[in-house]
């Protein structure tokens, strides 16, 4: 029980000594009806300018909009926005003056027009799920994530008892393999994130891994490159590592908008 409480404390609060060196991410999954696609794109274009101002103000590090596949109306979510932070307090508290950013982004709009646009932006989509994440591992690379970047988003569920074993597998076994692909130019980036919220036995996932490529050409052509043959020991470690988690769902995402 003591180990469980310590783990939960670390997950929720983070390590304050290194908090500024870490990346924190807010994932917001959107459901958009087919007939609302155009209206939703207009909504995100409106928000894009606001996020540009929030970035200038130092409230956030950046913001992305991704389209999701399969993404059908009966297959989950159609879009994902990602907001980046360097501080968990800013992320969890929604720090920053949103009203100031709104007015700075649209200085020629009246307050009445701004509030109308702001309030109507929710009508084009259903913000169906919000996830607060901490990045705990990533490859070393210079991947700048241009528009059109393709990312495999893997939602993993891991029991509390297996957190340590699972994260050790990803960082000690899979991360070096991904790093080699990055170095060889057949992958852009790889990262591992742990849920901060929501938590509990009813959550559908506890971790997310991302596999990034500059486009679908790199996704498919990179997979055709034959790597070095794995030893029996390496294969055993991979099998043991995979047994620590359950891959609940995989999306393929395409980057549509980016603010940095």
Buried (B, 14 or more C-beta within 10 A) or exposed (E): EEEEEEBEEEBBEBEEEEBEEBBBBBBBBBBBEEEBBEBBBBBBEBBBBBBBBBBEBEBBBBBBBBBBEEBEEEEBBBBBBBBBBBBBEBBBEEBBEBEEBBBBBBEEBEEEEBEEBBEEBEEBBBEEBEBBBBBBBBBEBEBEBEEEBBBBBBBBBBEBEBBEBBBEBBBEBBBEBBBBBBEEEBBBBBBBBBBBBBBEEEEEBBBBBBBBBBBEEBBEEBEEEEEEEEEEEEEEBBEEBBEBBEEEBBBBBBBBBBBE
